Amino acid sequence: GTIVVFAAGNDGYQGPNIGYPANSDDRILTVGGTHNIGLREPNSGYGEKLDVVAPGNTVLSTSPNNSTGYYTGTSLAAPHVSAIAALMISANPNLTREEAVWIIEQTAREIRQEFYFYSTDPFYQYYGEKNDELGHGLVDATMAVNVAQRFGMTAPSSSPRLDYYVASTIGAYYDDWI
């Protein structure tokens, strides 16, 4: 039931490459880093096993000798995702590992839309697909926590609007009631 998050590594300059241990098990939530201009941070690991991305370029962090500094790398991106997972579990302690990972992936923002396939079918709920450069996209803490709070909720018949409906299965989807 534990959500395991690992950095993708910083060997992306060599081509598609996810570092160990992130590449060792498909249940690991693998996090790459983004540059502040909406692209994959050039050194960030990427490839088929990349799940999501988070800020990984010039991130303010703590340093030895009680100081701070700006650093770059996937080791700065992964804690963002761990924090989101913790917030989600705090909002809904009944989430399983699979549900939490699914929510993180499905609420990620597709920051470079040209990297994704889109469907014009209005019944196709997830318009983008995972890609090797950015995974499912840039994590969105607000959306992930909001979905986690309502996970498994059904639409009340008297409700004029419900922001989300997510069935409590991995094959869940979003829907809106107006």
N, C-alpha and C positions, 0 to 999 in steps of 0.2 A: 503493500500500500504506500510505500515511500515514493515521492517524486524526486527522481535523481536528475540533476541539472549539471551539465558539463560544458565548458568552453570548447569551441570547435578547434582551437589552436590558431597559431599565427604563421602558418606556412602557406597561405593562399597565393603568395607570389610565385610558388612553384606549380600552380595549376590546381585543379580540384583535389582537395586534400583535407580530410577531417582527422585531427590528431587523436592519439590515444589519451585517455580512455573513452572519449566521446564516441569513437568509432567501434567500440567493442560490443555493444548491445543495443538492439533496436528500441528497447524500453527507455533508454536514456534520452532526455530532452536536450538536444544539442543546439547551442546558441552561438551564432556568429555575431560579428560587430559591424556596425554601420559607420560611415563617415558622416560628418555633419552636413553634407550636401545631398544626402539621400541615396548614396551608393554603398555597396559593400566596401568596408574598410579594406584597402588593397592587400594587407597581410592576413586578413581574416580567413580562417579555414572555410571552405565551402565544398559543396558536392551533394550527392544524393541523400546523405544522412543528416544534412542541415535541416533543422526544424523551424527555428525562428531567429530573428536578429534583434539586437538591442544596441543602444549607443555604445560605441567602442572606440571613439576617437576623441582625444582631448577631454577625457572625463576627470573631473576633480575627485581625488581620492586621498586617503591618508598615506603617509610615508614614515619611514623610520625617524627616530629622534623627535617625535611629537610634532611632525610637520605635515603639510599637505602639498600636493602638486597635481599637475595635469598629466595624464598618462593615456596611452593608446594600447588596445589589445582586447582579445576576447575575454581575458580574465576580468576586465572591467565591465563587459556586457553581461556575462552570466549572472552576477549578483542581482541585476535588475529583474531577471526572470525568476530567480529564487524568491525575491521579495514579493513578486506578484503572486506566486504560488502560495506563499504564507498568508497574504491578504485574502486570497480566495478561500483557503481552508478556514481562516478566521470568520469569514462571512458565511460559510456553509461547511461545518465540520463533517457533514455526511458525504461529501464528495469522495469518490474513489480516485485512485491515481489516474486511471484511464480517463475519467470524466474531466479531471482538472487539466490534464495534458491536452485533451481535445478542446477544451474551452480556450486555453492559451493559444493554441494553433489557429482555431477558427475565428478568434477575435483579433488576430494580428492584422495590421494594416498593410495593404499592398502598396508600398511607397513608390515603386517604379512600375507602373501599370503596364508598360510595354514588355515586361518580362513574363506576363501572365496571359493565359488563354481566357477569353471571356465568351460566355454563351449569351445569345439574345433570347433564349427560351425563358419566359417569365416564371416558369415553374421550377427552373433550375436554381436552387437556393444559393449555392456557393459559386460565385461568378469567377473566381480566380483559382488557379491550381498552384500547388507547391512548385518552386523552381530551385535549381541548384545554387543560384547566386544569393537569394534572400530567403529561402525556405518558404514558409507561409507568410512571411512579412515581418514588419516591425511590431513588437509586442505593444499592446494597449492596455495598461493597468486598469483604467476606469471601466472600459468595456468588459474586460475579463471578470472583474469583481462584481459588476452589475449582473452579468449573466450567471455567475456562480451563486449569487443571492437568490436568483429566481429559478435556478436549475430544477427541473421536474415540475414546474408550475404549469397549470392548465389555465386556459382563458376563462374567466368568469363570464357567464352568459349576460350579466348586466353591465360588463365593462365596455365603455365606449372606445377605449384604446388601451392596449397592452404593448409595452415596448418590445418584449421578447417572449417567445415561447420556445423552450428547449426541452424536448422529451428526454427522459433519463436513460438514454441508450447511446451507444457510440454512433449509431446511424442517425442521430438527431439532426434537426434543422431549425432554422429561424423562420418565424412567420410573424406577420403583423395583423392585428385586428383593428379595423377602423370603425 
